[in-house]
Amino acid sequence: MPVPEMDDATRTELEAAAFRRLVQHLRDRTDVQNIDMMNLAGFCRNCLSRWYREAAEAKGIGLADPDAREIVYGMPYKEWQAKHQTEASAEQKAKFAKAQTGH
């Protein structure tokens, strides 16, 4: 089935809605660690916040890393780490090191 044709504004609205849903999903799934996301998908919450910051910069909007991370995490990054981040296992660290792509 072909992708329905739509105007750029509608496509942008749909993309924004999907982004907001992804961000909310990641906020809700605090049990999922960033290292697991990196090992499985090659990106994590920090990558997403960096992409957000880079998109803002491309539009001439200055956005600091901590502010972009707060948009994605829903709280300051250090607070999220203290509440939800666990120590990575040796296995997780080894898998991460093996899969590093310079991300």
C-alpha positions in Angstrom: 0.0 0.0 0.0 1.5 3.3 -1.0 2.1 6.1 1.5 -0.8 8.6 1.4 0.1 11.9 0.0 0.0 14.8 2.4 1.2 18.3 2.6 4.4 19.3 4.5 2.5 20.8 7.4 0.5 17.7 8.0 3.6 15.5 7.7 5.4 17.7 10.2 2.4 17.5 12.6 2.5 13.7 12.4 6.2 13.6 12.9 6.0 15.9 15.9 3.2 13.8 17.4 5.3 10.6 17.0 8.3 12.4 18.6 6.3 13.5 21.6 4.9 9.9 22.0 8.4 8.5 21.8 9.7 11.0 24.4 6.8 10.1 26.7 7.4 6.4 26.2 11.0 6.8 27.2 10.1 8.9 30.2 7.6 6.2 31.3 10.1 3.4 30.8 12.7 4.4 33.3 13.5 0.7 33.7 15.1 0.7 30.3 18.7 1.8 30.6 20.5 3.9 28.0 23.2 1.3 27.6 20.6 -1.3 26.7 19.1 1.1 24.1 22.6 1.7 22.7 23.3 -2.0 22.6 20.0 -2.9 20.9 19.2 0.1 18.8 22.4 2.2 18.5 20.9 5.3 20.1 19.7 6.4 23.5 18.0 9.3 25.3 21.2 11.3 25.2 21.4 10.8 21.4 17.8 11.9 21.0 18.5 15.0 23.1 21.6 15.8 21.1 19.6 15.5 17.8 17.0 17.8 19.3 19.8 20.4 20.2 21.3 20.1 16.7 18.0 20.7 15.1 17.5 23.7 17.2 20.9 25.0 16.3 20.2 24.5 12.6 17.2 26.9 13.1 19.4 29.4 14.9 18.1 28.5 18.4 20.8 28.2 21.0 20.0 25.2 23.3 22.4 23.9 25.8 22.9 20.2 26.2 21.4 20.2 29.8 18.3 21.9 28.5 17.9 19.5 25.6 18.3 16.6 27.9 15.7 17.9 30.3 13.3 18.1 27.4 13.8 14.4 26.7 14.2 13.1 30.3 11.4 15.3 31.7 13.7 16.4 34.5 17.4 17.4 34.9 19.7 14.7 33.7 21.5 14.4 37.0 18.2 13.9 38.8 17.2 11.2 36.3 20.5 9.5 36.8 20.2 9.5 40.6 16.6 8.1 40.4 16.8 5.6 37.6 20.3 4.8 36.3 21.8 1.6 37.5 25.4 0.5 37.2 26.1 -1.2 33.9 27.1 -4.9 34.1 30.4 -6.1 32.7 28.4 -7.8 30.0 26.6 -4.6 29.0 29.8 -2.7 29.0 31.5 -5.3 26.8 28.7 -5.4 24.3 28.7 -1.6 24.2 32.5 -1.4 23.6 32.2 -4.0 20.8 29.3 -2.2 19.1 30.8 1.3 19.3 30.3 3.1 16.0 31.6 6.5 17.1 28.1 7.6 18.1 
